[in-house]
Amino acid sequence: MRQIKMPQMIREIAAAIFKKPFTRQYPFMRPEVPEGLRGRQIFHPDRCISCGLCARDCPAEAIEMVEVSGKKMPLIHLDRCIFCYVCIENCPRNALTESTFYELASTSKEGLALRPEKSNLKEEVTEEE
């Protein structure tokens, strides 16, 4: 008598049932952030001297200087940003600092703009620290 062989697909399915899943349940199980991850920039308005070096040197032209309470401050468009951190490297007063905050999903472009309003910025900095 001839033996019937189990098809390859059925063997793979049977083996996969007993393996650990390759994916993580993302919102509930946060991944470990690797060292050196370039996340969203943090803006400290009290350190800004309105020099405009960040906007001038941005290769993606993601930063524009806008007037806020009589002082020019950077408005960062995160939808255009390539996270090269040239703005952070060139800031003479460390008004822009790095972070590992990577959850930038938004349903609108307005949600991807890092605005220099002083009241909103203090709340964002305290959330990330």
PAROZA-854226 format. One record per atom (N, C-alpha, C): y, x, z; residue number from 1; atom name; residue in three letters. Coordinates in pm, whole numbers, plus 50000, padded with zeros to 5 digits. Each point is the difference from the previous one (the first is absolute). Layout:
! PAROZA-854226
+-------+-------+-------+-----+------+------+
:     v :     u :     w : pos : site : code :
+-------+-------+-------+-----+------+------+
:     Y :     X :     Z : NUM :   CA :  ALA :
...
+-------+-------+-------+-----+------+------+
This chain:
! PAROZA-854226
+-------+-------+-------+-----+------+------+
:     v :     u :     w : pos : site : code :
+-------+-------+-------+-----+------+------+
: 49880 : 50082 : 50000 :   1 :    N :  MET :
: 50120 : 49918 : 50000 :   1 :   CA :  MET :
: 50125 : 50086 : 50000 :   1 :    C :  MET :
: 50097 : 49948 : 49938 :   2 :    N :  ARG :
: 50127 : 50071 : 49987 :   2 :   CA :  ARG :
: 50093 : 49962 : 50115 :   2 :    C :  ARG :
: 50067 : 50101 : 50062 :   3 :    N :  GLN :
: 50093 : 49973 : 50111 :   3 :   CA :  GLN :
: 50137 : 49961 : 49946 :   3 :    C :  GLN :
: 50061 : 49904 : 50064 :   4 :    N :  ILE :
: 50134 : 49956 : 49961 :   4 :   CA :  ILE :
: 50101 : 50082 : 50081 :   4 :    C :  ILE :
: 50094 : 50067 : 49931 :   5 :    N :  LYS :
: 50100 : 50083 : 50067 :   5 :   CA :  LYS :
: 50123 : 49915 : 50032 :   5 :    C :  LYS :
: 50058 : 50027 : 50118 :   6 :    N :  MET :
: 50122 : 49930 : 50041 :   6 :   CA :  MET :
: 50117 : 50053 : 49917 :   6 :    C :  MET :
: 50077 : 49914 : 49941 :   7 :    N :  PRO :
: 50113 : 50047 : 49919 :   7 :   CA :  PRO :
: 50098 : 50085 : 50084 :   7 :    C :  PRO :
: 50064 : 50090 : 49932 :   8 :    N :  GLN :
: 50094 : 50093 : 50065 :   8 :   CA :  GLN :
: 50110 : 49926 : 50076 :   8 :    C :  GLN :
: 50053 : 49895 : 49945 :   9 :    N :  MET :
: 50109 : 49927 : 50063 :   9 :   CA :  MET :
: 49957 : 49941 : 50135 :   9 :    C :  MET :
: 49884 : 49945 : 50007 :  10 :    N :  ILE :
: 49953 : 49940 : 50125 :  10 :   CA :  ILE :
: 49982 : 50106 : 50107 :  10 :    C :  ILE :
: 49952 : 50119 : 49961 :  11 :    N :  ARG :
: 49987 : 50109 : 50097 :  11 :   CA :  ARG :
: 50136 : 50043 : 50054 :  11 :    C :  ARG :
: 50100 : 50008 : 49913 :  12 :    N :  GLU :
: 50135 : 50040 : 50043 :  12 :   CA :  GLU :
: 50061 : 49895 : 50091 :  12 :    C :  GLU :
: 49978 : 49874 : 49971 :  13 :    N :  ILE :
: 50052 : 49893 : 50086 :  13 :   CA :  ILE :
: 49935 : 50006 : 50137 :  13 :    C :  ILE :
: 49872 : 50019 : 50003 :  14 :    N :  ALA :
: 49928 : 50007 : 50127 :  14 :   CA :  ALA :
: 50048 : 50120 : 50083 :  14 :    C :  ALA :
: 50025 : 50112 : 49935 :  15 :    N :  ALA :
: 50048 : 50118 : 50072 :  15 :   CA :  ALA :
: 50143 : 49981 : 50050 :  15 :    C :  ALA :
: 50083 : 49931 : 49924 :  16 :    N :  ALA :
: 50141 : 49980 : 50037 :  16 :   CA :  ALA :
: 50016 : 49904 : 50117 :  16 :    C :  ALA :
: 49906 : 49912 : 50020 :  17 :    N :  ILE :
: 50010 : 49903 : 50110 :  17 :   CA :  ILE :
: 50000 : 50071 : 50135 :  17 :    C :  ILE :
: 49930 : 50109 : 50011 :  18 :    N :  PHE :
: 49986 : 50068 : 50128 :  18 :   CA :  PHE :
: 50097 : 50116 : 50020 :  18 :    C :  PHE :
: 50087 : 50027 : 49903 :  19 :    N :  LYS :
: 50099 : 50107 : 50013 :  19 :   CA :  LYS :
: 50128 : 49947 : 50063 :  19 :    C :  LYS :
: 50078 : 50092 : 50059 :  20 :    N :  LYS :
: 50131 : 49964 : 50053 :  20 :   CA :  LYS :
: 50094 : 49970 : 49884 :  20 :    C :  LYS :
: 50096 : 49910 : 50019 :  21 :    N :  PRO :
: 50093 : 49971 : 49890 :  21 :   CA :  PRO :
: 50094 : 50120 : 49976 :  21 :    C :  PRO :
: 50043 : 50016 : 49876 :  22 :    N :  PHE :
: 50090 : 50108 : 49964 :  22 :   CA :  PHE :
: 50145 : 49965 : 50029 :  22 :    C :  PHE :
: 50030 : 49874 : 50012 :  23 :    N :  THR :
: 50138 : 49956 : 50021 :  23 :   CA :  THR :
: 50027 : 49976 : 50148 :  23 :    C :  THR :
: 50129 : 49994 : 50033 :  24 :    N :  ARG :
: 50043 : 49971 : 50136 :  24 :   CA :  ARG :
: 50069 : 49864 : 50001 :  24 :    C :  ARG :
: 49996 : 49934 : 50111 :  25 :    N :  GLN :
: 50072 : 49874 : 50016 :  25 :   CA :  GLN :
: 50145 : 50034 : 50031 :  25 :    C :  GLN :
: 50080 : 50030 : 49895 :  26 :    N :  TYR :
: 50130 : 50065 : 50012 :  26 :   CA :  TYR :
: 50095 : 49949 : 50108 :  26 :    C :  TYR :
: 50043 : 49879 : 50002 :  27 :    N :  PRO :
: 50101 : 49970 : 50101 :  27 :   CA :  PRO :
: 49948 : 50017 : 50142 :  27 :    C :  PRO :
: 49872 : 49984 : 50020 :  28 :    N :  PHE :
: 49943 : 50008 : 50134 :  28 :   CA :  PHE :
: 49960 : 50142 : 50037 :  28 :    C :  PHE :
: 49954 : 50077 : 49904 :  29 :    N :  MET :
: 49962 : 50139 : 50023 :  29 :   CA :  MET :
: 50095 : 50090 : 49919 :  29 :    C :  MET :
: 50099 : 50056 : 50066 :  30 :    N :  ARG :
: 50098 : 50085 : 49932 :  30 :   CA :  ARG :
: 49940 : 50137 : 49971 :  30 :    C :  ARG :
: 50028 : 50053 : 49882 :  31 :    N :  PRO :
: 49949 : 50133 : 49969 :  31 :   CA :  PRO :
: 50081 : 50108 : 50073 :  31 :    C :  PRO :
: 49939 : 50114 : 50021 :  32 :    N :  GLU :
: 50073 : 50112 : 50058 :  32 :   CA :  GLU :
: 50091 : 50056 : 49892 :  32 :    C :  GLU :
: 50126 : 50019 : 50035 :  33 :    N :  VAL :
: 50098 : 50050 : 49905 :  33 :   CA :  VAL :
: 49986 : 50152 : 49992 :  33 :    C :  VAL :
: 49978 : 50055 : 49882 :  34 :    N :  PRO :
: 49985 : 50145 : 49989 :  34 :   CA :  PRO :
: 50132 : 50072 : 50028 :  34 :    C :  PRO :
: 49990 : 50120 : 50052 :  35 :    N :  GLU :
: 50119 : 50078 : 50029 :  35 :   CA :  GLU :
: 50071 : 50034 : 49869 :  35 :    C :  GLU :
: 50130 : 49986 : 50000 :  36 :    N :  GLY :
: 50078 : 50030 : 49880 :  36 :   CA :  GLY :
: 50018 : 49882 : 49907 :  36 :    C :  GLY :
: 49957 : 49880 : 50039 :  37 :    N :  LEU :
: 50018 : 49882 : 49916 :  37 :   CA :  LEU :
: 50148 : 49971 : 49986 :  37 :    C :  LEU :
: 50045 : 49977 : 49881 :  38 :    N :  ARG :
: 50141 : 49971 : 49975 :  38 :   CA :  ARG :
: 50019 : 49849 : 49994 :  38 :    C :  ARG :
: 50054 : 49947 : 50106 :  39 :    N :  GLY :
: 50025 : 49856 : 50008 :  39 :   CA :  GLY :
: 50146 : 49970 : 49976 :  39 :    C :  GLY :
: 50041 : 49883 : 50044 :  40 :    N :  ARG :
: 50139 : 49956 : 49984 :  40 :   CA :  ARG :
: 50095 : 50088 : 50080 :  40 :    C :  ARG :
: 50114 : 50026 : 49945 :  41 :    N :  GLN :
: 50101 : 50079 : 50069 :  41 :   CA :  GLN :
: 50062 : 49919 : 50113 :  41 :    C :  GLN :
: 50048 : 50069 : 50102 :  42 :    N :  ILE :
: 50073 : 49936 : 50109 :  42 :   CA :  ILE :
: 50143 : 50049 : 49992 :  42 :    C :  ILE :
: 50094 : 49907 : 50001 :  43 :    N :  PHE :
: 50142 : 50035 : 49990 :  43 :   CA :  PHE :
: 50066 : 49985 : 50137 :  43 :    C :  PHE :
: 50071 : 50104 : 50043 :  44 :    N :  HIS :
: 50075 : 50000 : 50126 :  44 :   CA :  HIS :
: 50148 : 49997 : 49965 :  44 :    C :  HIS :
: 50064 : 49882 : 50005 :  45 :    N :  PRO :
: 50139 : 49989 : 49955 :  45 :   CA :  PRO :
: 50099 : 50080 : 50084 :  45 :    C :  PRO :
: 49971 : 50023 : 50127 :  46 :    N :  ASP :
: 50093 : 50076 : 50084 :  46 :   CA :  ASP :
: 50005 : 50148 : 49960 :  46 :    C :  ASP :
: 49899 : 50052 : 49931 :  47 :    N :  ARG :
: 49998 : 50140 : 49958 :  47 :   CA :  ARG :
: 50059 : 50021 : 49861 :  47 :    C :  ARG :
: 50015 : 49894 : 49923 :  48 :    N :  CYS :
: 50045 : 50010 : 49861 :  48 :   CA :  CYS :
: 50147 : 50041 : 49993 :  48 :    C :  CYS :
: 50030 : 50098 : 49911 :  49 :    N :  ILE :
: 50138 : 50045 : 49981 :  49 :   CA :  ILE :
: 50054 : 49961 : 49862 :  49 :    C :  ILE :
: 49929 : 49915 : 49929 :  50 :    N :  SER :
: 50041 : 49946 : 49869 :  50 :   CA :  SER :
: 50018 : 50108 : 49894 :  50 :    C :  SER :
: 49918 : 50104 : 50003 :  51 :    N :  CYS :
: 50012 : 50108 : 49902 :  51 :   CA :  CYS :
: 49945 : 49961 : 49863 :  51 :    C :  CYS :
: 49902 : 49913 : 49995 :  52 :    N :  GLY :
: 49944 : 49953 : 49874 :  52 :   CA :  GLY :
: 49900 : 50096 : 49937 :  52 :    C :  GLY :
: 49957 : 50103 : 50072 :  53 :    N :  LEU :
: 49901 : 50093 : 49944 :  53 :   CA :  LEU :
: 49867 : 49931 : 49972 :  53 :    C :  LEU :
: 49964 : 49904 : 50083 :  54 :    N :  CYS :
: 49873 : 49929 : 49980 :  54 :   CA :  CYS :
: 50001 : 49924 : 49868 :  54 :    C :  CYS :
: 50109 : 49932 : 49970 :  55 :    N :  ALA :
: 50011 : 49923 : 49876 :  55 :   CA :  ALA :
: 50011 : 50092 : 49879 :  55 :    C :  ALA :
: 50072 : 50109 : 50015 :  56 :    N :  ARG :
: 50020 : 50093 : 49888 :  56 :   CA :  ARG :
: 49869 : 50068 : 49960 :  56 :    C :  ARG :
: 49918 : 50038 : 50097 :  57 :    N :  ASP :
: 49881 : 50079 : 49972 :  57 :   CA :  ASP :
: 49872 : 49919 : 49980 :  57 :    C :  ASP :
: 50005 : 49868 : 50015 :  58 :    N :  CYS :
: 49880 : 49917 : 49986 :  58 :   CA :  CYS :
: 49954 : 49999 : 49854 :  58 :    C :  CYS :
: 49879 : 50051 : 49972 :  59 :    N :  PRO :
: 49954 : 50006 : 49860 :  59 :   CA :  PRO :
: 49970 : 49862 : 49941 :  59 :    C :  PRO :
: 49969 : 49902 : 50083 :  60 :    N :  ALA :
: 49968 : 49866 : 49951 :  60 :   CA :  ALA :
: 50123 : 49909 : 49998 :  60 :    C :  ALA :
: 50115 : 50052 : 50041 :  61 :    N :  GLU :
: 50124 : 49922 : 50010 :  61 :   CA :  GLU :
: 49979 : 49873 : 50082 :  61 :    C :  GLU :
: 49928 : 50016 : 50112 :  62 :    N :  ALA :
: 49968 : 49887 : 50086 :  62 :   CA :  ALA :
: 50102 : 49980 : 50111 :  62 :    C :  ALA :
: 50098 : 50089 : 50010 :  63 :    N :  ILE :
: 50099 : 49991 : 50107 :  63 :   CA :  ILE :
: 50138 : 49983 : 49939 :  63 :    C :  ILE :
: 50073 : 49903 : 50052 :  64 :    N :  GLU :
: 50140 : 49981 : 49961 :  64 :   CA :  GLU :
: 50084 : 49994 : 50126 :  64 :    C :  GLU :
: 50121 : 50049 : 49991 :  65 :    N :  MET :
: 50090 : 50000 : 50115 :  65 :   CA :  MET :
: 50080 : 49869 : 49999 :  65 :    C :  MET :
: 49996 : 49927 : 50111 :  66 :    N :  VAL :
: 50071 : 49874 : 50013 :  66 :   CA :  VAL :
: 50092 : 50007 : 50121 :  66 :    C :  VAL :
: 50104 : 49920 : 49997 :  67 :    N :  GLU :
: 50098 : 49998 : 50109 :  67 :   CA :  GLU :
: 49952 : 49906 : 50111 :  67 :    C :  GLU :
: 49992 : 50053 : 50122 :  68 :    N :  VAL :
: 49963 : 49922 : 50117 :  68 :   CA :  VAL :
: 50100 : 50034 : 50109 :  68 :    C :  VAL :
: 50077 : 49902 : 50040 :  69 :    N :  SER :
: 50103 : 50013 : 50103 :  69 :   CA :  SER :
: 50087 : 50124 : 49980 :  69 :    C :  SER :
: 50051 : 50016 : 49878 :  70 :    N :  GLY :
: 50094 : 50107 : 49969 :  70 :   CA :  GLY :
: 49937 : 50136 : 49979 :  70 :    C :  GLY :
: 49871 : 50009 : 49992 :  71 :    N :  LYS :
: 49931 : 50127 : 49985 :  71 :   CA :  LYS :
: 49893 : 49986 : 49891 :  71 :    C :  LYS :
: 49988 : 50099 : 49913 :  72 :    N :  LYS :
: 49895 : 49995 : 49896 :  72 :   CA :  LYS :
: 49868 : 50043 : 50061 :  72 :    C :  LYS :
: 49898 : 49917 : 49979 :  73 :    N :  MET :
: 49866 : 50027 : 50051 :  73 :   CA :  MET :
: 49897 : 49974 : 49891 :  73 :    C :  MET :
: 49883 : 50064 : 50009 :  74 :    N :  PRO :
: 49899 : 49984 : 49894 :  74 :   CA :  PRO :
: 49925 : 49867 : 50009 :  74 :    C :  PRO :
: 49984 : 49938 : 49886 :  75 :    N :  LEU :
: 49915 : 49882 : 49983 :  75 :   CA :  LEU :
: 49879 : 50048 : 49922 :  75 :    C :  LEU :
: 49882 : 49997 : 50061 :  76 :    N :  ILE :
: 49879 : 50054 : 49937 :  76 :   CA :  ILE :
: 49918 : 49886 : 49942 :  76 :    C :  ILE :
: 49974 : 50008 : 49871 :  77 :    N :  HIS :
: 49917 : 49901 : 49931 :  77 :   CA :  HIS :
: 49856 : 50052 : 50003 :  77 :    C :  HIS :
: 49920 : 49948 : 50089 :  78 :    N :  LEU :
: 49863 : 50049 : 50017 :  78 :   CA :  LEU :
: 49910 : 49965 : 49882 :  78 :    C :  LEU :
: 50040 : 49902 : 49918 :  79 :    N :  ASP :
: 49921 : 49967 : 49882 :  79 :   CA :  ASP :
: 50015 : 50107 : 49891 :  79 :    C :  ASP :
: 50105 : 50080 : 50006 :  80 :    N :  ARG :
: 50020 : 50108 : 49905 :  80 :   CA :  ARG :
: 49961 : 50136 : 50058 :  80 :    C :  ARG :
: 49992 : 50009 : 50131 :  81 :    N :  CYS :
: 49978 : 50127 : 50069 :  81 :   CA :  CYS :
: 49861 : 50057 : 49967 :  81 :    C :  CYS :
: 49995 : 50132 : 49980 :  82 :    N :  ILE :
: 49872 : 50066 : 49974 :  82 :   CA :  ILE :
: 49954 : 50080 : 50123 :  82 :    C :  ILE :
: 50071 : 49985 : 50111 :  83 :    N :  PHE :
: 49965 : 50061 : 50128 :  83 :   CA :  PHE :
: 49982 : 50151 : 49990 :  83 :    C :  PHE :
: 50091 : 50065 : 49927 :  84 :    N :  CYS :
: 49996 : 50145 : 49986 :  84 :   CA :  CYS :
: 50067 : 50068 : 50119 :  84 :    C :  CYS :
: 50079 : 49926 : 50074 :  85 :    N :  TYR :
: 50072 : 50046 : 50120 :  85 :   CA :  TYR :
: 50107 : 50105 : 49971 :  85 :    C :  TYR :
: 50051 : 50007 : 49877 :  86 :    N :  VAL :
: 50110 : 50089 : 49969 :  86 :   CA :  VAL :
: 50123 : 49957 : 50080 :  86 :    C :  VAL :
: 50018 : 49871 : 50019 :  87 :    N :  CYS :
: 50114 : 49949 : 50076 :  87 :   CA :  CYS :
: 49994 : 50049 : 50145 :  87 :    C :  CYS :
: 49882 : 50004 : 50057 :  88 :    N :  ILE :
: 49984 : 50043 : 50138 :  88 :   CA :  ILE :
: 50024 : 50151 : 50011 :  88 :    C :  ILE :
: 49951 : 50075 : 49904 :  89 :    N :  GLU :
: 50018 : 50146 : 50001 :  89 :   CA :  GLU :
: 50146 : 50040 : 49984 :  89 :    C :  GLU :
: 50077 : 49923 : 49922 :  90 :    N :  ASN :
: 50139 : 50036 : 49971 :  90 :   CA :  ASN :
: 50102 : 49943 : 50096 :  90 :    C :  ASN :
: 49960 : 49913 : 50090 :  91 :    N :  CYS :
: 50095 : 49939 : 50093 :  91 :   CA :  CYS :
: 50042 : 50104 : 50105 :  91 :    C :  CYS :
: 50129 : 50034 : 50006 :  92 :    N :  PRO :
: 50044 : 50105 : 50093 :  92 :   CA :  PRO :
: 49997 : 49958 : 50147 :  92 :    C :  PRO :
: 50006 : 49872 : 50028 :  93 :    N :  ARG :
: 50004 : 49952 : 50139 :  93 :   CA :  ARG :
: 49874 : 49926 : 50043 :  93 :    C :  ARG :
: 49896 : 50005 : 49920 :  94 :    N :  ASN :
: 49874 : 49929 : 50028 :  94 :   CA :  ASN :
: 50021 : 49850 : 50022 :  94 :    C :  ASN :
: 50087 : 49942 : 49920 :  95 :    N :  ALA :
: 50021 : 49855 : 50006 :  95 :   CA :  ALA :
: 49881 : 49926 : 49940 :  95 :    C :  ALA :
: 49929 : 50064 : 49910 :  96 :    N :  LEU :
: 49877 : 49945 : 49944 :  96 :   CA :  LEU :
: 49885 : 50083 : 50055 :  96 :    C :  LEU :
: 49903 : 49932 : 50060 :  97 :    N :  THR :
: 49884 : 50070 : 50053 :  97 :   CA :  THR :
: 49874 : 49938 : 49943 :  97 :    C :  THR :
: 49890 : 50073 : 50013 :  98 :    N :  GLU :
: 49873 : 49954 : 49944 :  98 :   CA :  GLU :
: 49925 : 49912 : 50099 :  98 :    C :  GLU :
: 49908 : 49923 : 49947 :  99 :    N :  SER :
: 49913 : 49917 : 50083 :  99 :   CA :  SER :
: 49866 : 49986 : 49929 :  99 :    C :  SER :
: 49904 : 49943 : 50069 : 100 :    N :  THR :
: 49869 : 49975 : 49941 : 100 :   CA :  THR :
: 49979 : 49851 : 49977 : 100 :    C :  THR :
: 50108 : 49922 : 49999 : 101 :    N :  PHE :
: 49989 : 49856 : 49978 : 101 :   CA :  PHE :
: 49975 : 49975 : 49852 : 101 :    C :  PHE :
: 49882 : 49948 : 49966 : 102 :    N :  TYR :
: 49960 : 49986 : 49861 : 102 :   CA :  TYR :
: 49985 : 49855 : 49956 : 102 :    C :  TYR :
: 50013 : 49904 : 50087 : 103 :    N :  GLU :
: 49980 : 49859 : 49964 : 103 :   CA :  GLU :
: 50129 : 49944 : 49942 : 103 :    C :  GLU :
: 50017 : 50014 : 49870 : 104 :    N :  LEU :
: 50124 : 49962 : 49934 : 104 :   CA :  LEU :
: 49987 : 49879 : 49909 : 104 :    C :  LEU :
: 49892 : 49928 : 50008 : 105 :    N :  ALA :
: 49980 : 49884 : 49912 : 105 :   CA :  ALA :
: 50107 : 49895 : 50026 : 105 :    C :  ALA :
: 50050 : 49943 : 49893 : 106 :    N :  SER :
: 50105 : 49899 : 50010 : 106 :   CA :  SER :
: 49989 : 49904 : 49882 : 106 :    C :  SER :
: 50050 : 49882 : 50021 : 107 :    N :  THR :
: 49997 : 49900 : 49891 : 107 :   CA :  THR :
: 50130 : 49999 : 49921 : 107 :    C :  THR :
: 50099 : 50077 : 50043 : 108 :    N :  SER :
: 50127 : 50005 : 49929 : 108 :   CA :  SER :
: 50057 : 50141 : 50002 : 108 :    C :  SER :
: 50085 : 50029 : 49904 : 109 :    N :  LYS :
: 50062 : 50132 : 49995 : 109 :   CA :  LYS :
: 50099 : 50020 : 50114 : 109 :    C :  LYS :
: 50058 : 49892 : 50049 : 110 :    N :  GLU :
: 50095 : 50010 : 50111 : 110 :   CA :  GLU :
: 49930 : 50053 : 50127 : 110 :    C :  GLU :
: 49872 : 49970 : 50013 : 111 :    N :  GLY :
: 49924 : 50047 : 50115 : 111 :   CA :  GLY :
: 49967 : 50149 : 49991 : 111 :    C :  GLY :
: 50019 : 50059 : 49882 : 112 :    N :  LEU :
: 49971 : 50141 : 49980 : 112 :   CA :  LEU :
: 50126 : 50086 : 49996 : 112 :    C :  LEU :
: 50107 : 49951 : 50056 : 113 :    N :  ALA :
: 50124 : 50076 : 50007 : 113 :   CA :  ALA :
: 50026 : 50037 : 50146 : 113 :    C :  ALA :
: 50016 : 50129 : 50024 : 114 :    N :  LEU :
: 50032 : 50049 : 50134 : 114 :   CA :  LEU :
: 50152 : 50000 : 50012 : 114 :    C :  LEU :
: 50052 : 49893 : 50058 : 115 :    N :  ARG :
: 50146 : 49979 : 50007 : 115 :   CA :  ARG :
: 50060 : 50071 : 50121 : 115 :    C :  ARG :
: 50122 : 50051 : 49984 : 116 :    N :  PRO :
: 50062 : 50076 : 50108 : 116 :   CA :  PRO :
: 50076 : 49918 : 50104 : 116 :    C :  PRO :
: 49972 : 49872 : 50015 : 117 :    N :  GLU :
: 50066 : 49923 : 50105 : 117 :   CA :  GLU :
: 49958 : 50053 : 50135 : 117 :    C :  GLU :
: 50093 : 50023 : 50086 : 118 :    N :  LYS :
: 49970 : 50064 : 50128 : 118 :   CA :  LYS :
: 49912 : 49915 : 50090 : 118 :    C :  LYS :
: 50018 : 49868 : 50001 : 119 :    N :  SER :
: 49921 : 49916 : 50090 : 119 :   CA :  SER :
: 49853 : 49999 : 49962 : 119 :    C :  SER :
: 49969 : 49994 : 49870 : 120 :    N :  ASN :
: 49860 : 49997 : 49955 : 120 :   CA :  ASN :
: 49931 : 50135 : 50018 : 120 :    C :  ASN :
: 50075 : 50107 : 49983 : 121 :    N :  LEU :
: 49939 : 50132 : 50004 : 121 :   CA :  LEU :
: 49953 : 50037 : 50139 : 121 :    C :  LEU :
: 50074 : 49964 : 50100 : 122 :    N :  LYS :
: 49957 : 50032 : 50138 : 122 :   CA :  LYS :
: 49871 : 49928 : 50035 : 122 :    C :  LYS :
: 49984 : 49877 : 49951 : 123 :    N :  GLU :
: 49877 : 49925 : 50026 : 123 :   CA :  GLU :
: 49882 : 50065 : 49929 : 123 :    C :  GLU :
: 50019 : 50047 : 49874 : 124 :    N :  GLU :
: 49891 : 50062 : 49926 : 124 :   CA :  GLU :
: 49956 : 50130 : 50063 : 124 :    C :  GLU :
: 50094 : 50079 : 50047 : 125 :    N :  VAL :
: 49966 : 50129 : 50060 : 125 :   CA :  VAL :
: 49919 : 49980 : 50128 : 125 :    C :  VAL :
: 50038 : 49901 : 50082 : 126 :    N :  THR :
: 49927 : 49978 : 50124 : 126 :   CA :  THR :
: 49860 : 49945 : 49973 : 126 :    C :  THR :
: 49982 : 49924 : 49892 : 127 :    N :  GLU :
: 49868 : 49948 : 49966 : 127 :   CA :  GLU :
: 49904 : 50112 : 49964 : 127 :    C :  GLU :
: 50049 : 50102 : 49928 : 128 :    N :  GLU :
: 49913 : 50105 : 49949 : 128 :   CA :  GLU :
: 49973 : 50108 : 50104 : 128 :    C :  GLU :
: 50083 : 50014 : 50101 : 129 :    N :  GLU :
: 49980 : 50103 : 50101 : 129 :   CA :  GLU :
: 49902 : 49957 : 50100 : 129 :    C :  GLU :
+-------+-------+-------+-----+------+------+
